[in-house]
């Protein structure tokens, strides 16, 4: 009798190994972590990005984004500034140094993706990507439903 693959364990193990290797490489070469680089990539793609937009783009909660942005601002990679017409809104933008880190990181991340997909056909990579995306969507949807149910129960 063959045992079912322990997908949760395998996903966790793969994520940990990839992030650990990426963090080591990124810290050595660019002095940023993978999480910080993710934020820089989102900010580079999103004009007039609010902290909420960044949290959504990274699938993080607001408090995690606050600390992440604080570190990026201290490192001189991101600036905060008030919205032109709504002073209550804070906008985030890459500094020149932040843009330079994104440009320098792009080939590094391409190499990571190449290493991840090495030995697989294009069809297998497409299947893996579909599996990972579908899995993320399934659990994100359930997480949102659970939060809505929790709010309804407390009101």
Buried (B, 14 or more C-beta within 10 A) or exposed (E): EEEEEEEEEEEEEEEEEBBEEBBEBBEEEBEBBBBBBBBBBBBBEBEEBBBEBBBBBBEBEEEEBBEBBEBBBEBEBBBEEEEEEEEEBBBBBBBEEBBEBBEEBEEBBEEBEEEEBEEEEEEEEEEEEEEEEEEEEEEEEEEEEEEEEEEEEEE
